[in-house]
Amino acid sequence: MKQSSFLNLNLQDLIKGLLTAIGGAVMAIILPSIQAGNLTLDWTTIWHTAVAAGLAYLSKNLFTPTPKTIQIDPSKTSVVDSKTKQPIIKSN
């Protein structure tokens, strides 16, 4: 999964934003209506909530930087057992 970089969005961000918008609207509007004992669909409130949830998700992704990657040199790295502190794989 390729993550988008800082101040950029990719197609996967847009798809996840759409799913977040739909899920957020369903949970925020329809669930309390069902719990109250009646199913009333106020489409204006539903789409306002969906737009707000989608924009919040996309804003979060837009301003979240790409995670740093760490390069490990295998010739300088040993794998050590956490309990015994004995090397499992020794470096060269």
Backbone as XML, in Angstrom:
<?xml version="1.0"?>
<chain id="A" units="angstrom">
  <residue number="1" name="MET">
    <atom name="N" x="0.842" y="-1.168" z="0.000"/>
    <atom name="CA" x="0.000" y="0.000" z="0.000"/>
    <atom name="C" x="0.894" y="1.240" z="0.000"/>
  </residue>
  <residue number="2" name="LYS">
    <atom name="N" x="0.786" y="2.040" z="-1.037"/>
    <atom name="CA" x="1.570" y="3.257" z="-1.144"/>
    <atom name="C" x="0.823" y="4.369" z="-0.439"/>
  </residue>
  <residue number="3" name="GLN">
    <atom name="N" x="1.497" y="4.999" z="0.518"/>
    <atom name="CA" x="0.870" y="6.099" z="1.235"/>
    <atom name="C" x="1.152" y="7.402" z="0.505"/>
  </residue>
  <residue number="4" name="SER">
    <atom name="N" x="0.215" y="8.323" z="0.605"/>
    <atom name="CA" x="0.413" y="9.611" z="-0.040"/>
    <atom name="C" x="1.377" y="10.442" z="0.795"/>
  </residue>
  <residue number="5" name="SER">
    <atom name="N" x="2.081" y="11.341" z="0.123"/>
    <atom name="CA" x="3.042" y="12.181" z="0.811"/>
    <atom name="C" x="2.348" y="13.412" z="1.388"/>
  </residue>
  <residue number="6" name="PHE">
    <atom name="N" x="3.100" y="14.186" z="2.139"/>
    <atom name="CA" x="2.588" y="15.387" z="2.794"/>
    <atom name="C" x="2.008" y="16.350" z="1.760"/>
  </residue>
  <residue number="7" name="LEU">
    <atom name="N" x="0.812" y="16.852" z="1.998"/>
    <atom name="CA" x="0.066" y="17.773" z="1.144"/>
    <atom name="C" x="-0.317" y="17.174" z="-0.206"/>
  </residue>
  <residue number="8" name="ASN">
    <atom name="N" x="-0.394" y="15.849" z="-0.300"/>
    <atom name="CA" x="-0.859" y="15.152" z="-1.494"/>
    <atom name="C" x="-1.833" y="14.059" z="-1.080"/>
  </residue>
  <residue number="9" name="LEU">
    <atom name="N" x="-2.777" y="13.763" z="-1.946"/>
    <atom name="CA" x="-3.715" y="12.670" z="-1.714"/>
    <atom name="C" x="-3.668" y="11.756" z="-2.930"/>
  </residue>
  <residue number="10" name="ASN">
    <atom name="N" x="-3.857" y="10.458" z="-2.701"/>
    <atom name="CA" x="-3.919" y="9.523" z="-3.824"/>
    <atom name="C" x="-5.336" y="8.947" z="-3.918"/>
  </residue>
  <residue number="11" name="LEU">
    <atom name="N" x="-5.561" y="8.097" z="-4.905"/>
    <atom name="CA" x="-6.893" y="7.526" z="-5.138"/>
    <atom name="C" x="-7.363" y="6.715" z="-3.938"/>
  </residue>
  <residue number="12" name="GLN">
    <atom name="N" x="-6.453" y="5.996" z="-3.302"/>
    <atom name="CA" x="-6.828" y="5.194" z="-2.143"/>
    <atom name="C" x="-7.342" y="6.081" z="-1.001"/>
  </residue>
  <residue number="13" name="ASP">
    <atom name="N" x="-6.730" y="7.260" z="-0.825"/>
    <atom name="CA" x="-7.225" y="8.205" z="0.188"/>
    <atom name="C" x="-8.650" y="8.643" z="-0.135"/>
  </residue>
  <residue number="14" name="LEU">
    <atom name="N" x="-8.918" y="8.913" z="-1.404"/>
    <atom name="CA" x="-10.260" y="9.349" z="-1.790"/>
    <atom name="C" x="-11.295" y="8.248" z="-1.587"/>
  </residue>
  <residue number="15" name="ILE">
    <atom name="N" x="-10.936" y="7.008" z="-1.905"/>
    <atom name="CA" x="-11.866" y="5.889" z="-1.713"/>
    <atom name="C" x="-12.144" y="5.681" z="-0.227"/>
  </residue>
  <residue number="16" name="LYS">
    <atom name="N" x="-11.088" y="5.697" z="0.588"/>
    <atom name="CA" x="-11.280" y="5.536" z="2.032"/>
    <atom name="C" x="-12.053" y="6.708" z="2.618"/>
  </residue>
  <residue number="17" name="GLY">
    <atom name="N" x="-11.851" y="7.913" z="2.079"/>
    <atom name="CA" x="-12.616" y="9.072" z="2.528"/>
    <atom name="C" x="-14.097" y="8.922" z="2.231"/>
  </residue>
  <residue number="18" name="LEU">
    <atom name="N" x="-14.408" y="8.376" z="1.051"/>
    <atom name="CA" x="-15.802" y="8.136" z="0.692"/>
    <atom name="C" x="-16.440" y="7.110" z="1.629"/>
  </residue>
  <residue number="19" name="LEU">
    <atom name="N" x="-15.715" y="6.022" z="1.909"/>
    <atom name="CA" x="-16.241" y="5.008" z="2.829"/>
    <atom name="C" x="-16.419" y="5.572" z="4.236"/>
  </residue>
  <residue number="20" name="THR">
    <atom name="N" x="-15.484" y="6.411" z="4.673"/>
    <atom name="CA" x="-15.603" y="7.042" z="5.985"/>
    <atom name="C" x="-16.815" y="7.966" z="6.020"/>
  </residue>
  <residue number="21" name="ALA">
    <atom name="N" x="-17.034" y="8.685" z="4.936"/>
    <atom name="CA" x="-18.184" y="9.593" z="4.877"/>
    <atom name="C" x="-19.499" y="8.826" z="4.970"/>
  </residue>
  <residue number="22" name="ILE">
    <atom name="N" x="-19.601" y="7.748" z="4.219"/>
    <atom name="CA" x="-20.830" y="6.941" z="4.244"/>
    <atom name="C" x="-21.032" y="6.312" z="5.619"/>
  </residue>
  <residue number="23" name="GLY">
    <atom name="N" x="-19.981" y="5.702" z="6.147"/>
    <atom name="CA" x="-20.083" y="5.063" z="7.470"/>
    <atom name="C" x="-20.374" y="6.063" z="8.570"/>
  </residue>
  <residue number="24" name="GLY">
    <atom name="N" x="-19.724" y="7.231" z="8.494"/>
    <atom name="CA" x="-19.960" y="8.259" z="9.514"/>
    <atom name="C" x="-21.385" y="8.758" z="9.498"/>
  </residue>
  <residue number="25" name="ALA">
    <atom name="N" x="-21.923" y="8.943" z="8.301"/>
    <atom name="CA" x="-23.309" y="9.421" z="8.204"/>
    <atom name="C" x="-24.288" y="8.377" z="8.719"/>
  </residue>
  <residue number="26" name="VAL">
    <atom name="N" x="-24.054" y="7.138" z="8.371"/>
    <atom name="CA" x="-24.943" y="6.059" z="8.830"/>
    <atom name="C" x="-24.919" y="5.968" z="10.347"/>
  </residue>
  <residue number="27" name="MET">
    <atom name="N" x="-23.732" y="5.940" z="10.921"/>
    <atom name="CA" x="-23.639" y="5.780" z="12.366"/>
    <atom name="C" x="-24.167" y="6.995" z="13.117"/>
  </residue>
  <residue number="28" name="ALA">
    <atom name="N" x="-23.878" y="8.188" z="12.626"/>
    <atom name="CA" x="-24.250" y="9.398" z="13.359"/>
    <atom name="C" x="-25.726" y="9.753" z="13.243"/>
  </residue>
  <residue number="29" name="ILE">
    <atom name="N" x="-26.355" y="9.416" z="12.155"/>
    <atom name="CA" x="-27.734" y="9.851" z="11.936"/>
    <atom name="C" x="-28.738" y="8.713" z="12.083"/>
  </residue>
  <residue number="30" name="ILE">
    <atom name="N" x="-28.491" y="7.619" z="11.426"/>
    <atom name="CA" x="-29.482" y="6.544" z="11.389"/>
    <atom name="C" x="-29.537" y="5.740" z="12.690"/>
  </residue>
  <residue number="31" name="LEU">
    <atom name="N" x="-28.380" y="5.458" z="13.290"/>
    <atom name="CA" x="-28.365" y="4.646" z="14.509"/>
    <atom name="C" x="-29.171" y="5.252" z="15.663"/>
  </residue>
  <residue number="32" name="PRO">
    <atom name="N" x="-29.006" y="6.545" z="15.981"/>
    <atom name="CA" x="-29.849" y="7.110" z="17.048"/>
    <atom name="C" x="-31.341" y="7.070" z="16.712"/>
  </residue>
  <residue number="33" name="SER">
    <atom name="N" x="-31.672" y="7.205" z="15.436"/>
    <atom name="CA" x="-33.076" y="7.126" z="15.022"/>
    <atom name="C" x="-33.630" y="5.729" z="15.284"/>
  </residue>
  <residue number="34" name="ILE">
    <atom name="N" x="-32.851" y="4.713" z="14.967"/>
    <atom name="CA" x="-33.285" y="3.327" z="15.216"/>
    <atom name="C" x="-33.402" y="3.063" z="16.714"/>
  </residue>
  <residue number="35" name="GLN">
    <atom name="N" x="-32.457" y="3.580" z="17.496"/>
    <atom name="CA" x="-32.501" y="3.370" z="18.951"/>
    <atom name="C" x="-33.697" y="4.065" z="19.579"/>
  </residue>
  <residue number="36" name="ALA">
    <atom name="N" x="-34.159" y="5.133" z="18.979"/>
    <atom name="CA" x="-35.332" y="5.832" z="19.506"/>
    <atom name="C" x="-36.630" y="5.089" z="19.193"/>
  </residue>
  <residue number="37" name="GLY">
    <atom name="N" x="-36.553" y="4.085" z="18.314"/>
    <atom name="CA" x="-37.724" y="3.278" z="18.033"/>
    <atom name="C" x="-38.410" y="3.592" z="16.723"/>
  </residue>
  <residue number="38" name="ASN">
    <atom name="N" x="-37.890" y="4.528" z="15.982"/>
    <atom name="CA" x="-38.474" y="4.819" z="14.672"/>
    <atom name="C" x="-37.338" y="5.082" z="13.688"/>
  </residue>
  <residue number="39" name="LEU">
    <atom name="N" x="-37.581" y="4.784" z="12.445"/>
    <atom name="CA" x="-36.567" y="4.986" z="11.413"/>
    <atom name="C" x="-36.987" y="6.176" z="10.562"/>
  </residue>
  <residue number="40" name="THR">
    <atom name="N" x="-36.362" y="7.308" z="10.863"/>
    <atom name="CA" x="-36.636" y="8.525" z="10.111"/>
    <atom name="C" x="-35.348" y="8.932" z="9.407"/>
  </residue>
  <residue number="41" name="LEU">
    <atom name="N" x="-35.413" y="9.054" z="8.084"/>
    <atom name="CA" x="-34.234" y="9.417" z="7.312"/>
    <atom name="C" x="-34.316" y="10.881" z="6.904"/>
  </residue>
  <residue number="42" name="ASP">
    <atom name="N" x="-33.514" y="11.710" z="7.523"/>
    <atom name="CA" x="-33.415" y="13.127" z="7.171"/>
    <atom name="C" x="-32.207" y="13.255" z="6.244"/>
  </residue>
  <residue number="43" name="TRP">
    <atom name="N" x="-32.463" y="13.215" z="4.935"/>
    <atom name="CA" x="-31.383" y="13.149" z="3.951"/>
    <atom name="C" x="-30.481" y="14.366" z="3.984"/>
  </residue>
  <residue number="44" name="THR">
    <atom name="N" x="-31.001" y="15.524" z="4.322"/>
    <atom name="CA" x="-30.165" y="16.725" z="4.403"/>
    <atom name="C" x="-29.123" y="16.577" z="5.504"/>
  </residue>
  <residue number="45" name="THR">
    <atom name="N" x="-29.554" y="16.139" z="6.663"/>
    <atom name="CA" x="-28.625" y="15.926" z="7.768"/>
    <atom name="C" x="-27.637" y="14.805" z="7.448"/>
  </residue>
  <residue number="46" name="ILE">
    <atom name="N" x="-28.097" y="13.759" z="6.790"/>
    <atom name="CA" x="-27.219" y="12.635" z="6.440"/>
    <atom name="C" x="-26.107" y="13.093" z="5.502"/>
  </residue>
  <residue number="47" name="TRP">
    <atom name="N" x="-26.446" y="13.839" z="4.446"/>
    <atom name="CA" x="-25.372" y="14.206" z="3.522"/>
    <atom name="C" x="-24.475" y="15.282" z="4.097"/>
  </residue>
  <residue number="48" name="HIS">
    <atom name="N" x="-24.987" y="16.168" z="4.968"/>
    <atom name="CA" x="-24.125" y="17.134" z="5.648"/>
    <atom name="C" x="-23.120" y="16.417" z="6.548"/>
  </residue>
  <residue number="49" name="THR">
    <atom name="N" x="-23.588" y="15.417" z="7.262"/>
    <atom name="CA" x="-22.701" y="14.639" z="8.126"/>
    <atom name="C" x="-21.683" y="13.856" z="7.295"/>
  </residue>
  <residue number="50" name="ALA">
    <atom name="N" x="-22.119" y="13.306" z="6.180"/>
    <atom name="CA" x="-21.219" y="12.553" z="5.308"/>
    <atom name="C" x="-20.124" y="13.455" z="4.742"/>
  </residue>
  <residue number="51" name="VAL">
    <atom name="N" x="-20.470" y="14.635" z="4.306"/>
    <atom name="CA" x="-19.479" y="15.567" z="3.772"/>
    <atom name="C" x="-18.487" y="15.973" z="4.867"/>
  </residue>
  <residue number="52" name="ALA">
    <atom name="N" x="-18.989" y="16.242" z="6.068"/>
    <atom name="CA" x="-18.108" y="16.630" z="7.168"/>
    <atom name="C" x="-17.145" y="15.492" z="7.535"/>
  </residue>
  <residue number="53" name="ALA">
    <atom name="N" x="-17.651" y="14.259" z="7.600"/>
    <atom name="CA" x="-16.790" y="13.119" z="7.938"/>
    <atom name="C" x="-15.754" y="12.879" z="6.848"/>
  </residue>
  <residue number="54" name="GLY">
    <atom name="N" x="-16.160" y="12.960" z="5.598"/>
    <atom name="CA" x="-15.229" y="12.764" z="4.492"/>
    <atom name="C" x="-14.152" y="13.834" z="4.458"/>
  </residue>
  <residue number="55" name="LEU">
    <atom name="N" x="-14.533" y="15.098" z="4.645"/>
    <atom name="CA" x="-13.553" y="16.181" z="4.666"/>
    <atom name="C" x="-12.595" y="16.066" z="5.846"/>
  </residue>
  <residue number="56" name="ALA">
    <atom name="N" x="-13.108" y="15.632" z="6.984"/>
    <atom name="CA" x="-12.230" y="15.442" z="8.145"/>
    <atom name="C" x="-11.190" y="14.364" z="7.867"/>
  </residue>
  <residue number="57" name="TYR">
    <atom name="N" x="-11.614" y="13.269" z="7.254"/>
    <atom name="CA" x="-10.678" y="12.184" z="6.933"/>
    <atom name="C" x="-9.645" y="12.642" z="5.901"/>
  </residue>
  <residue number="58" name="LEU">
    <atom name="N" x="-10.095" y="13.296" z="4.849"/>
    <atom name="CA" x="-9.161" y="13.757" z="3.820"/>
    <atom name="C" x="-8.201" y="14.818" z="4.362"/>
  </residue>
  <residue number="59" name="SER">
    <atom name="N" x="-8.683" y="15.691" z="5.244"/>
    <atom name="CA" x="-7.812" y="16.685" z="5.868"/>
    <atom name="C" x="-6.737" y="16.027" z="6.719"/>
  </residue>
  <residue number="60" name="LYS">
    <atom name="N" x="-7.127" y="14.999" z="7.449"/>
    <atom name="CA" x="-6.150" y="14.274" z="8.259"/>
    <atom name="C" x="-5.071" y="13.673" z="7.374"/>
  </residue>
  <residue number="61" name="ASN">
    <atom name="N" x="-5.471" y="13.041" z="6.276"/>
    <atom name="CA" x="-4.498" y="12.421" z="5.376"/>
    <atom name="C" x="-3.662" y="13.457" z="4.641"/>
  </residue>
  <residue number="62" name="LEU">
    <atom name="N" x="-4.249" y="14.600" z="4.326"/>
    <atom name="CA" x="-3.524" y="15.629" z="3.611"/>
    <atom name="C" x="-2.373" y="16.189" z="4.445"/>
  </residue>
  <residue number="63" name="PHE">
    <atom name="N" x="-2.580" y="16.330" z="5.739"/>
    <atom name="CA" x="-1.571" y="16.939" z="6.602"/>
    <atom name="C" x="-0.744" y="15.931" z="7.397"/>
  </residue>
  <residue number="64" name="THR">
    <atom name="N" x="-0.912" y="14.646" z="7.134"/>
    <atom name="CA" x="-0.101" y="13.624" z="7.799"/>
    <atom name="C" x="1.103" y="13.307" z="6.916"/>
  </residue>
  <residue number="65" name="PRO">
    <atom name="N" x="2.320" y="13.464" z="7.446"/>
    <atom name="CA" x="3.489" y="13.177" z="6.619"/>
    <atom name="C" x="3.664" y="11.677" z="6.381"/>
  </residue>
  <residue number="66" name="THR">
    <atom name="N" x="4.396" y="11.355" z="5.326"/>
    <atom name="CA" x="4.711" y="9.965" z="5.015"/>
    <atom name="C" x="5.640" y="9.421" z="6.105"/>
  </residue>
  <residue number="67" name="PRO">
    <atom name="N" x="5.374" y="8.218" z="6.615"/>
    <atom name="CA" x="6.249" y="7.657" z="7.646"/>
    <atom name="C" x="7.677" y="7.476" z="7.126"/>
  </residue>
  <residue number="68" name="LYS">
    <atom name="N" x="8.637" y="7.646" z="8.007"/>
    <atom name="CA" x="10.043" y="7.460" z="7.660"/>
    <atom name="C" x="10.330" y="5.976" z="7.482"/>
  </residue>
  <residue number="69" name="THR">
    <atom name="N" x="11.230" y="5.663" z="6.574"/>
    <atom name="CA" x="11.683" y="4.286" z="6.405"/>
    <atom name="C" x="13.100" y="4.183" z="6.930"/>
  </residue>
  <residue number="70" name="ILE">
    <atom name="N" x="13.404" y="3.057" z="7.521"/>
    <atom name="CA" x="14.724" y="2.820" z="8.095"/>
    <atom name="C" x="15.426" y="1.773" z="7.257"/>
  </residue>
  <residue number="71" name="GLN">
    <atom name="N" x="16.627" y="2.092" z="6.829"/>
    <atom name="CA" x="17.442" y="1.141" z="6.088"/>
    <atom name="C" x="18.374" y="0.438" z="7.077"/>
  </residue>
  <residue number="72" name="ILE">
    <atom name="N" x="18.375" y="-0.880" z="7.051"/>
    <atom name="CA" x="19.227" y="-1.662" z="7.951"/>
    <atom name="C" x="20.278" y="-2.359" z="7.118"/>
  </residue>
  <residue number="73" name="ASP">
    <atom name="N" x="21.533" y="-2.194" z="7.531"/>
    <atom name="CA" x="22.649" y="-2.847" z="6.853"/>
    <atom name="C" x="22.822" y="-4.231" z="7.473"/>
  </residue>
  <residue number="74" name="PRO">
    <atom name="N" x="22.499" y="-5.320" z="6.749"/>
    <atom name="CA" x="22.584" y="-6.667" z="7.319"/>
    <atom name="C" x="23.995" y="-7.058" z="7.753"/>
  </residue>
  <residue number="75" name="SER">
    <atom name="N" x="25.005" y="-6.458" z="7.143"/>
    <atom name="CA" x="26.374" y="-6.814" z="7.525"/>
    <atom name="C" x="26.753" y="-6.246" z="8.885"/>
  </residue>
  <residue number="76" name="LYS">
    <atom name="N" x="25.987" y="-5.293" z="9.390"/>
    <atom name="CA" x="26.284" y="-4.677" z="10.680"/>
    <atom name="C" x="25.232" y="-4.985" z="11.739"/>
  </residue>
  <residue number="77" name="THR">
    <atom name="N" x="24.291" y="-5.861" z="11.422"/>
    <atom name="CA" x="23.150" y="-6.106" z="12.298"/>
    <atom name="C" x="23.117" y="-7.551" z="12.760"/>
  </residue>
  <residue number="78" name="SER">
    <atom name="N" x="22.867" y="-7.745" z="14.043"/>
    <atom name="CA" x="22.685" y="-9.083" z="14.608"/>
    <atom name="C" x="21.271" y="-9.195" z="15.148"/>
  </residue>
  <residue number="79" name="VAL">
    <atom name="N" x="20.710" y="-10.385" z="15.051"/>
    <atom name="CA" x="19.409" y="-10.663" z="15.642"/>
    <atom name="C" x="19.672" y="-11.368" z="16.962"/>
  </residue>
  <residue number="80" name="VAL">
    <atom name="N" x="19.105" y="-10.819" z="18.047"/>
    <atom name="CA" x="19.376" y="-11.322" z="19.388"/>
    <atom name="C" x="18.071" y="-11.788" z="20.014"/>
  </residue>
  <residue number="81" name="ASP">
    <atom name="N" x="18.099" y="-12.951" z="20.687"/>
    <atom name="CA" x="16.940" y="-13.472" z="21.401"/>
    <atom name="C" x="16.639" y="-12.535" z="22.567"/>
  </residue>
  <residue number="82" name="SER">
    <atom name="N" x="15.383" y="-12.107" z="22.713"/>
    <atom name="CA" x="15.037" y="-11.135" z="23.747"/>
    <atom name="C" x="15.139" y="-11.693" z="25.161"/>
  </residue>
  <residue number="83" name="LYS">
    <atom name="N" x="14.999" y="-13.002" z="25.323"/>
    <atom name="CA" x="15.058" y="-13.593" z="26.660"/>
    <atom name="C" x="16.482" y="-13.956" z="27.065"/>
  </residue>
  <residue number="84" name="THR">
    <atom name="N" x="17.184" y="-14.643" z="26.179"/>
    <atom name="CA" x="18.521" y="-15.129" z="26.539"/>
    <atom name="C" x="19.629" y="-14.166" z="26.162"/>
  </residue>
  <residue number="85" name="LYS">
    <atom name="N" x="19.350" y="-13.180" z="25.360"/>
    <atom name="CA" x="20.318" y="-12.211" z="24.854"/>
    <atom name="C" x="21.426" y="-12.852" z="24.037"/>
  </residue>
  <residue number="86" name="GLN">
    <atom name="N" x="21.166" y="-14.064" z="23.548"/>
    <atom name="CA" x="22.127" y="-14.764" z="22.703"/>
    <atom name="C" x="21.842" y="-14.424" z="21.239"/>
  </residue>
  <residue number="87" name="PRO">
    <atom name="N" x="22.914" y="-14.244" z="20.457"/>
    <atom name="CA" x="22.707" y="-13.944" z="19.029"/>
    <atom name="C" x="22.059" y="-15.130" z="18.297"/>
  </residue>
  <residue number="88" name="ILE">
    <atom name="N" x="21.043" y="-14.845" z="17.530"/>
    <atom name="CA" x="20.394" y="-15.847" z="16.687"/>
    <atom name="C" x="21.068" y="-15.831" z="15.314"/>
  </residue>
  <residue number="89" name="ILE">
    <atom name="N" x="21.233" y="-14.630" z="14.781"/>
    <atom name="CA" x="21.933" y="-14.443" z="13.513"/>
    <atom name="C" x="23.015" y="-13.405" z="13.775"/>
  </residue>
  <residue number="90" name="LYS">
    <atom name="N" x="24.254" y="-13.781" z="13.562"/>
    <atom name="CA" x="25.360" y="-12.869" z="13.818"/>
    <atom name="C" x="25.676" y="-12.056" z="12.587"/>
  </residue>
  <residue number="91" name="SER">
    <atom name="N" x="26.127" y="-10.827" z="12.831"/>
    <atom name="CA" x="26.565" y="-9.990" z="11.706"/>
    <atom name="C" x="27.936" y="-10.462" z="11.242"/>
  </residue>
  <residue number="92" name="ASN">
    <atom name="N" x="28.287" y="-10.079" z="10.033"/>
    <atom name="CA" x="29.578" y="-10.494" z="9.479"/>
    <atom name="C" x="30.740" y="-9.826" z="10.129"/>
  </residue>
</chain>
